[in-house]
Amino acid sequence: MVAFFAVRSGESCNFPIRIPGMMASSGIAQKPGHGTLRQANITTFVYTAARGYKGSDSFAIYGSGEGPYGSGRSVITVNATIQ
């Protein structure tokens, strides 16, 4: 799974995860290269772009739990455009 968003240099963006079913755990699978990423709660992450940097960045987060078709773990790669 892949997601995209844009953020201004030095600013933050909330990134919520929404899945059908119940999420049991989540976390950071890969840290960004040009900013910081923190987990606000089990379903929300906050990315902050490095001040002065413009270009692209990426990170990966995971979520695991049980949905209507079974249980498992998904990894989401997130691509950011820093303006």
QUIHU-V613864 format. One record per residue. N is the residue number from 1. SS is DSSP state (H for helix, E for strand, L for the rest). Layout:
N|SS ; N|SS
//
This chain:
1|L ; 2|E ; 3|E ; 4|E ; 5|E ; 6|E ; 7|E ; 8|L ; 9|L ; 10|L ; 11|L ; 12|E ; 13|E ; 14|E ; 15|E ; 16|E ; 17|L ; 18|L ; 19|L ; 20|L ; 21|L ; 22|E ; 23|E ; 24|E ; 25|E ; 26|E ; 27|E ; 28|E ; 29|E ; 30|E ; 31|L ; 32|L ; 33|L ; 34|L ; 35|E ; 36|E ; 37|E ; 38|E ; 39|E ; 40|E ; 41|E ; 42|L ; 43|L ; 44|E ; 45|E ; 46|E ; 47|E ; 48|E ; 49|E ; 50|L ; 51|L ; 52|L ; 53|L ; 54|L ; 55|E ; 56|E ; 57|E ; 58|E ; 59|E ; 60|E ; 61|E ; 62|E ; 63|E ; 64|E ; 65|E ; 66|E ; 67|E ; 68|L ; 69|L ; 70|E ; 71|E ; 72|E ; 73|E ; 74|E ; 75|E ; 76|E ; 77|E ; 78|E ; 79|E ; 80|E ; 81|E ; 82|E ; 83|L
//
